[in-house]
């Protein structure tokens, strides 16, 4: 674990198990209020298996990077509570995240981040994009998402109904190199009309004319 002395980044690396919430609780006492915002949180620890509720305490981040975290399977639905008004990009690469249950719902966690604009979910263990996957907690605010990239997930088979229903600012939806074989009839329905052009890429999946 390290923090950048210029308040640029905080990282959690290596193969030791940390209690992340305890760590963040310990460092906030040394920071003034205007020092609690960092550019990025970088996580590639190979021992920690979950990010728990409100894991960052009062620390906020512009971007969150989770990469090669080979034991991380669960992210609590309210893991990003502290930084929900600050984070604009979340990247999850080469990490076996699953959508476990109502308490560890990765899509709920992502939807809770009000000003989020970009999401990458690359090479995870997700098996589906469920019904109503992205459900912003405040419809008037949580519609900043412009780009969703879900690539190379070799267990991802289905897209549920209204999966992106409230994301009326979406411009890029890249879903290629998965094994998607079923797409709900209303998977790409939206609550509101948009003047923006939406690009949907489903290349290199297991689709044919009957996959709905």
HUZI-V535089 format. One record per residue. N is the residue number from 1. RES is the residue in one letter. PHI is phi in whole degrees, -180 to 180 (none if undefined). PSI is psi in degrees with one decimal (NA if undefined). OMEGA is omega as a letter, one per 30 degrees, with the letter a starting at -180 (NA if undefined). Layout:
{{N,RES,PHI,PSI,OMEGA} {N,RES,PHI,PSI,OMEGA}}
This chain:
{{1,X,none,138.1,l} {2,X,-149,156.5,l} {3,X,-126,140.7,a} {4,X,-76,130.0,a} {5,X,-64,-18.1,l} {6,X,-93,13.9,l} {7,X,61,31.7,a} {8,X,-89,-47.6,a} {9,X,-142,155.4,l} {10,X,-125,135.5,a} {11,X,-131,149.4,l} {12,X,-127,106.4,a} {13,X,-123,-178.3,l} {14,X,83,-162.4,a} {15,X,-126,18.4,l} {16,X,-96,146.1,l} {17,X,-86,124.2,l} {18,X,-114,150.8,l} {19,X,-90,99.4,a} {20,X,-64,-40.1,a} {21,X,-63,-40.8,l} {22,X,-62,-39.3,l} {23,X,-61,-48.6,a} {24,X,-66,-33.7,l} {25,X,-62,-36.4,a} {26,X,-73,-32.2,a} {27,X,-88,-19.5,a} {28,X,-67,-23.9,a} {29,X,-71,-18.8,l} {30,X,-96,3.4,a} {31,X,-117,139.7,l} {32,X,-75,166.0,a} {33,X,-58,-38.2,a} {34,X,-82,2.8,l} {35,X,-106,5.5,a} {36,X,-91,0.9,l} {37,X,-105,128.5,a} {38,X,-120,156.5,l} {39,X,-66,-45.0,a} {40,X,-149,149.8,l} {41,X,-113,122.4,a} {42,X,-114,122.2,a} {43,X,-127,116.1,l} {44,X,-141,34.2,l} {45,X,-69,138.0,a} {46,X,-101,5.2,a} {47,X,-109,-36.7,a} {48,X,-70,132.4,a} {49,X,-106,-5.3,a} {50,X,-155,150.9,l} {51,X,-106,119.4,a} {52,X,-90,176.6,a} {53,X,-58,132.6,l} {54,X,51,45.6,a} {55,X,-64,-28.1,a} {56,X,-89,-2.2,a} {57,X,56,-118.1,a} {58,X,-102,9.0,a} {59,X,-87,138.1,a} {60,X,-123,156.6,a} {61,X,-138,144.7,l} {62,X,-72,-41.3,a} {63,X,-136,149.4,l} {64,X,-124,125.3,l} {65,X,-119,123.9,l} {66,X,-124,116.4,a} {67,X,-145,136.2,l} {68,X,53,37.3,l} {69,X,-93,83.9,a} {70,X,-72,-8.8,l} {71,X,-113,-1.9,a} {72,X,-84,109.6,a} {73,X,-113,-18.0,a} {74,X,-132,135.8,l} {75,X,-125,122.1,a} {76,X,-63,145.3,a} {77,X,-56,-27.4,l} {78,X,-115,30.6,a} {79,X,-64,-33.6,a} {80,X,-100,22.2,a} {81,X,-52,-45.3,a} {82,X,-63,-33.5,a} {83,X,-108,14.6,a} {84,X,-63,-24.4,l} {85,X,-95,3.1,a} {86,X,-124,-30.5,a} {87,X,-81,132.4,l} {88,X,-112,-17.0,a} {89,X,-143,137.1,l} {90,X,-131,127.1,a} {91,X,-121,123.4,l} {92,X,-126,113.0,a} {93,X,-123,139.8,l} {94,X,49,48.1,a} {95,X,-140,130.9,a} {96,X,-80,47.2,l} {97,X,-60,136.9,l} {98,X,-123,163.8,l} {99,X,-98,90.8,a} {100,X,-74,-60.5,a} {101,X,-164,-166.6,a} {102,X,-65,-25.6,l} {103,X,-86,-25.4,a} {104,X,-124,66.0,a} {105,X,-106,106.7,a} {106,X,-62,-34.2,a} {107,X,-72,-35.5,l} {108,X,-65,-39.7,l} {109,X,-61,-44.8,l} {110,X,-66,-40.7,a} {111,X,-67,-20.6,a} {112,X,-76,-12.9,a} {113,X,-88,104.6,a} {114,X,-64,-38.2,a} {115,X,-106,21.5,l} {116,X,-66,131.0,a} {117,X,-113,-29.5,a} {118,X,-136,134.1,l} {119,X,-130,132.8,l} {120,X,-120,127.7,l} {121,X,-128,96.4,a} {122,X,-119,124.5,l} {123,X,56,61.6,l} {124,X,-109,-171.8,l} {125,X,-108,19.5,l} {126,X,-64,138.4,l} {127,X,-104,-17.2,a} {128,X,-156,157.4,l} {129,X,-101,106.5,a} {130,X,-76,173.4,l} {131,X,-54,137.3,l} {132,X,51,43.5,a} {133,X,-59,-47.6,a} {134,X,-103,103.2,a} {135,X,-123,88.4,a} {136,X,-55,141.4,a} {137,X,-75,-23.2,l} {138,X,-132,105.9,a} {139,X,-60,-30.6,a} {140,X,-74,-18.6,a} {141,X,-115,-41.2,a} {142,X,-80,49.1,l} {143,X,-129,35.2,a} {144,X,-88,-12.2,a} {145,X,-61,121.7,l} {146,X,-110,-30.0,a} {147,X,-136,127.3,l} {148,X,-128,122.0,a} {149,X,-118,112.0,l} {150,X,-124,95.8,a} {151,X,-120,154.2,l} {152,X,54,41.2,l} {153,X,-104,102.5,a} {154,X,-82,12.5,l} {155,X,-121,-3.2,a} {156,X,-81,110.9,a} {157,X,-114,-25.4,a} {158,X,-136,154.2,l} {159,X,-125,122.5,a} {160,X,-83,179.2,a} {161,X,-71,139.2,l} {162,X,55,34.6,a} {163,X,-60,-31.4,a} {164,X,-123,26.1,a} {165,X,-56,-38.3,a} {166,X,-99,7.5,a} {167,X,-97,71.5,a} {168,X,-79,-4.7,l} {169,X,-99,5.5,a} {170,X,-65,132.3,l} {171,X,-121,-31.3,l} {172,X,-130,121.1,l} {173,X,-127,98.0,a} {174,X,-106,112.0,a} {175,X,-124,38.7,a} {176,X,-95,163.7,l} {177,X,59,39.6,l} {178,X,-109,-161.1,l} {179,X,-124,38.3,a} {180,X,-61,124.3,l} {181,X,-124,-9.0,l} {182,X,-138,127.7,l} {183,X,-125,122.4,l} {184,X,-59,149.7,a} {185,X,-57,-32.2,a} {186,X,-110,24.6,a} {187,X,-58,-36.7,a} {188,X,-109,27.8,l} {189,X,-78,148.9,l} {190,X,-131,146.5,a} {191,X,-65,-40.9,a} {192,X,-123,151.9,l} {193,X,-72,152.6,l} {194,X,-134,147.8,l} {195,X,-89,-3.0,a} {196,X,-87,146.7,l} {197,X,-81,127.8,a} {198,X,-107,122.2,l} {199,X,-98,122.4,l} {200,X,-116,122.8,a} {201,X,-116,115.6,l} {202,X,-118,24.1,a} {203,X,-62,146.6,l} {204,X,62,50.9,l} {205,X,-123,-179.1,a} {206,X,-99,58.9,a} {207,X,-110,147.7,l} {208,X,-148,-171.8,a} {209,X,-66,-13.7,a} {210,X,-99,-0.3,a} {211,X,-85,67.6,l} {212,X,-159,NA,NA}}
